[in-house]
């Protein structure tokens, strides 16, 4: 399993990044795959080859918006005793504080501030279980509601997500009216960081629940949820700002680290079906009432019970990072990176 950790490198790499941009632009224009063609630019061939590999294969790329220095694993030296990673071609040595049981360093990507170190870590055997907790993900109210059908316990998590989105939406509207468009990017990045932090906390809590109860995790397969049907205009913003995919991927990779199975179910009518008798009921906002047995419940809690007992349509497969590595992609998921910034308050894996 691949994990990516982030650490500040403390080096001025502006010259190297400028050379990397020239090589990327050359690759888009000529589709060259040989470092000999860009030798005159002056960037080390180990890095130049990775840039050419990425951009020469991309027929859709028309311009370079962001470029990083990608160093392959064979050009990296590791000293586990001193907990250092050395990049000889850049004369760079990094001290790391993440887990030391990794099998190898696959690659390092460097931008102007951070080094993204991708390593292969041992993956525990997946636990076999017939019991699952259901996790219902929502755009309004609590962003995740988990329930254990065996014990009847319900956990409502991430209530502040909706407030964060609404708060920053109003801030962006105010800045747009005042014409402060440069400030918008700063505000948008701040919102993303807050949502990412919240998703990390919610996913950590879900993993703790599954581990304590000895259960697997089931979630709704929400692929194409934004385009598979028409939604009310008032609901569009909540839907488009919904970070369910990010949260699901966080739950997936953290579950794999603990050997917890993750499965996906069909989302159809999970919040409209009674979790006790199985008949279709009536939902009004966050309220649910079964017209058959008279069962009354919170709509999201009722849905999470249904998800936990539903038949899985598919098990969680290979992580996106693993899949990209097999395809030769050098892109690192920035939002899913466990941060190693030296701050003791930062949650560790």
C-alpha positions in Angstrom: 0.0 0.0 0.0 1.3 3.5 -0.9 1.2 6.4 1.6 2.4 9.9 1.0 3.9 12.1 3.7 4.6 15.8 3.5 7.6 17.6 5.0 9.1 21.1 4.5 12.4 20.8 2.6 13.7 24.3 3.4 15.5 24.8 0.1 15.2 27.4 -2.6 14.3 25.3 -5.7 13.1 28.2 -7.9 15.7 27.6 -10.5 15.1 23.9 -10.7 11.3 24.5 -10.9 11.8 27.0 -13.7 13.8 24.4 -15.7 11.1 21.8 -15.0 8.5 24.1 -16.4 10.5 24.6 -19.6 10.8 20.8 -20.0 7.1 20.3 -19.4 6.2 23.0 -22.0 8.7 21.3 -24.4 7.1 17.9 -23.8 3.6 19.2 -24.5 4.8 20.8 -27.7 6.9 18.0 -29.1 5.8 14.9 -27.1 9.5 14.0 -26.8 10.3 11.2 -24.3 14.1 11.5 -24.4 16.1 13.5 -21.8 18.7 14.1 -24.5 16.3 16.5 -26.2 16.2 18.7 -23.1 19.8 18.3 -21.9 20.6 21.9 -22.8 18.0 23.1 -20.2 20.3 21.8 -17.4 18.0 19.7 -15.2 19.2 16.3 -14.0 18.1 13.5 -16.3 16.5 11.5 -13.5 14.0 14.4 -12.9 13.7 15.4 -16.5 12.7 11.9 -17.5 9.8 11.9 -15.1 8.5 15.2 -16.4 8.8 14.1 -20.0 7.0 10.8 -19.1 4.1 12.7 -17.5 3.5 15.4 -20.1 4.5 13.8 -23.3 1.8 11.1 -22.8 -1.0 13.6 -22.0 -2.6 14.5 -25.4 -5.1 16.8 -23.6 -2.6 19.1 -22.0 -2.3 22.5 -23.6 -0.4 24.4 -21.0 1.5 23.9 -17.7 -0.4 25.2 -14.7 1.7 23.6 -12.0 4.9 21.6 -12.2 6.9 19.7 -9.5 10.3 18.0 -9.3 9.7 14.3 -9.3 12.5 12.0 -8.2 12.1 8.3 -8.8 12.9 5.7 -6.1 16.1 4.5 -7.7 17.6 8.0 -7.3 16.8 8.2 -3.6 19.0 7.0 -0.7 17.4 6.1 2.6 19.0 5.7 6.1 16.4 4.3 8.5 18.7 4.4 11.5 19.2 8.1 11.1 15.7 8.5 9.7 16.9 10.5 6.7 16.1 10.5 3.0 18.7 11.8 0.6 18.3 13.0 -3.0 21.8 13.1 -4.5 20.8 14.7 -7.8 19.6 17.8 -5.9 22.1 17.6 -3.0 19.1 17.5 -0.7 18.8 15.6 2.6 15.4 15.3 4.5 14.8 14.2 8.0 11.5 12.3 8.4 9.2 11.7 11.4 6.7 9.4 9.9 6.4 5.6 10.4 9.7 3.8 9.9 8.4 0.4 8.9 8.0 1.3 5.2 9.5 -1.2 2.7 10.8 1.4 0.2 10.6 5.0 -1.0 8.8 5.0 -4.3 9.3 8.6 -5.3 9.6 12.1 -3.9 7.8 15.2 -5.4 9.1 18.6 -4.5 7.5 22.0 -5.0 8.7 25.4 -3.7 8.0 24.5 -0.1 7.2 20.9 0.5 8.5 17.4 -0.3 5.9 14.7 -0.8 7.5 11.4 0.1 5.6 8.3 -1.2 6.5 5.1 0.5 5.3 1.5 0.3 4.0 0.3 3.7 3.1 -3.3 4.8 -0.6 -3.9 4.6 -2.3 -6.1 7.2 -4.5 -8.9 6.2 -8.2 -7.9 5.9 -10.3 -9.2 8.8 -13.2 -11.4 7.7 -16.4 -10.4 9.3 -20.2 -10.6 8.6 -20.9 -7.5 10.7 -20.7 -4.0 9.3 -21.5 -0.5 10.4 -23.4 1.7 8.0 -22.1 5.2 7.2 -24.5 7.6 5.6 -22.9 10.7 4.0 -24.9 13.9 3.8 -24.7 17.4 2.3 -26.7 19.0 5.1 -26.7 18.5 8.8 -24.1 16.0 10.0 -21.7 15.1 7.1 -21.6 11.5 8.3 -24.0 9.4 10.4 -22.7 5.9 11.4 -24.9 3.1 12.9 -24.2 -0.4 14.1 -27.2 -2.6 13.3 -26.1 -5.2 15.8 -26.0 -2.9 18.8 -28.4 -0.1 17.7 -25.8 2.6 18.4 -25.7 5.8 16.3 -22.9 8.3 15.9 -23.5 11.7 14.3 -20.3 13.3 13.1 -19.1 16.5 11.3 -22.0 18.9 12.1 -19.8 21.9 11.4 -19.2 21.0 7.7 -22.4 22.7 6.5 -21.6 25.8 8.6 -18.1 26.1 7.1 -19.3 26.0 3.6 -22.0 28.6 4.2 -19.6 30.8 6.1 -17.0 30.9 3.3 -19.7 31.2 0.6 -20.8 34.5 2.2 -17.2 35.6 2.5 -16.6 35.0 -1.2 -19.8 36.8 -2.1 -18.7 39.8 -0.1 -15.2 39.8 -1.7 -16.7 39.5 -5.2 -18.9 42.5 -4.6 -15.9 44.5 -3.5 -13.8 43.4 -6.5 -11.2 41.7 -4.3 -10.7 38.8 -6.6 -7.1 38.1 -5.6 -8.2 37.4 -2.1 -10.7 34.8 -3.3 -8.0 32.2 -3.9 -6.7 32.6 -0.3 -10.2 32.2 1.1 -11.0 29.2 -1.1 -7.7 27.4 0.0 -8.6 28.2 3.7 -12.0 26.6 3.3 -10.4 23.5 1.7 -8.0 23.1 4.5 -10.8 23.3 7.1 -12.9 20.7 5.3 -9.9 18.4 4.8 -9.1 18.6 8.5 -12.8 17.9 9.4 -12.8 14.9 7.1 -9.7 13.5 8.7 -11.3 13.8 12.1 -14.5 12.2 11.0 -12.7 9.3 9.2 -10.5 8.7 12.2 -13.6 8.5 14.4 -15.3 6.0 12.0 -12.2 3.8 12.0 -12.2 3.9 15.8 -15.8 2.8 15.9 -15.3 0.0 13.5 -12.1 -1.2 15.3 -13.8 -1.2 18.7 -16.9 -3.1 17.5 -14.9 -5.5 15.3 -17.0 -4.5 12.2 -16.4 -3.7 8.6 -17.6 -0.4 7.0 -20.3 0.0 4.4 -21.0 3.2 2.5 -23.2 4.3 -0.4 -21.8 4.1 -3.9 -22.2 7.8 -4.8 -20.5 7.6 -8.2 -22.1 10.1 -10.6 -24.4 11.5 -7.9 -23.9 15.1 -9.2 -24.9 14.3 -12.7 -27.3 11.3 -12.6 -30.4 13.4 -12.0 -31.7 17.0 -11.8 -31.6 18.8 -8.5 -33.3 21.9 -7.1 -31.3 25.1 -7.7 -31.2 25.8 -4.0 -29.5 22.4 -3.4 -26.9 22.9 -6.1 -24.3 24.7 -3.9 -24.6 22.1 -1.2 -24.2 19.3 -3.7 -21.2 20.8 -5.5 -19.3 21.6 -2.3 -20.0 18.2 -0.9 -16.6 16.4 -0.3 -18.0 12.9 0.0 -15.3 11.4 -2.3 -12.5 12.9 -0.2 -14.0 11.5 3.0 -14.6 8.0 1.4 -11.0 7.8 0.2 -9.8 8.8 3.7 -11.9 6.1 5.3 -10.7 3.5 2.7 -7.0 4.0 3.2 -7.2 4.3 7.0 -9.4 1.1 7.1 -6.8 -0.7 5.0 -4.1 0.2 7.5 -6.2 -1.5 10.2 -7.3 -4.5 8.1 -10.9 -3.4 8.1 -13.0 -4.4 5.1 -14.9 -1.6 3.3 -17.9 -2.2 1.0 -20.3 -0.1 -1.1 -24.0 -0.5 -1.4 -26.7 0.8 -3.8 -27.8 4.2 -2.5 -31.4 3.9 -3.9 -34.0 4.5 -1.2 -31.7 4.0 1.8 -33.2 7.0 3.5 -36.8 6.2 2.5 -36.9 2.6 3.5 -37.9 1.6 7.0 -34.9 -0.1 8.8 -37.3 -2.2 10.8 -39.9 -3.6 8.5 -38.4 -2.8 5.1 -41.4 -0.9 3.7 -41.1 2.5 2.0 -41.9 5.3 4.4 -42.3 9.1 4.4 -39.4 11.4 4.7 -39.8 15.1 5.6 -36.5 16.9 6.0 -34.5 15.0 8.6 -37.5 13.2 9.9 -38.6 9.7 8.8 -41.9 7.9 9.5 -42.8 4.4 8.4 -46.4 4.2 7.1 -46.5 0.4 7.7 -45.2 -0.2 11.2 -45.2 3.4 12.5 -41.5 3.5 13.2 -40.2 7.1 13.6 -36.5 7.9 13.4 -34.0 10.5 12.2 -33.8 10.1 8.5 -29.9 9.8 8.4 -29.8 7.3 11.2 -32.5 5.2 9.5 -30.4 5.3 6.3 -27.2 4.3 8.1 -29.0 1.2 9.5 -30.2 0.3 6.1 -26.7 0.7 4.6 -25.2 -1.5 7.4 -27.5 -4.4 6.5 -27.7 -3.9 2.7 -26.0 -6.3 0.3 -22.7 -5.0 -1.0 -22.6 -4.2 -4.7 -18.8 -4.0 -4.6 -15.9 -4.2 -2.2 -13.4 -1.3 -2.0 -10.7 -2.0 -4.5 -7.2 -0.7 -5.1 -6.6 2.8 -3.7 -6.3 5.6 -6.3 -2.6 6.2 -5.3 -1.8 2.6 -5.9 -3.6 2.6 -9.2 -1.9 5.8 -10.4 1.5 4.3 -9.5 0.8 1.2 -11.6 -0.2 3.5 -14.5 3.0 5.5 -14.2 1.3 8.7 -12.9 3.4 10.9 -10.8 0.6 13.0 -9.3 0.3 13.0 -5.5 -3.1 13.5 -3.8 -2.3 16.7 -2.0 -5.5 16.7 0.1 -5.0 13.1 1.3 -1.4 13.6 2.4 -0.7 12.8 6.0 1.1 15.9 7.1 4.5 15.8 8.9 5.0 19.5 9.7 6.7 19.1 13.1 3.6 20.3 14.9 2.7 17.9 17.8 -0.9 18.9 17.5 -1.1 17.4 14.0 -2.8 14.0 14.0 -0.5 11.1 13.0 -1.2 7.8 11.4 
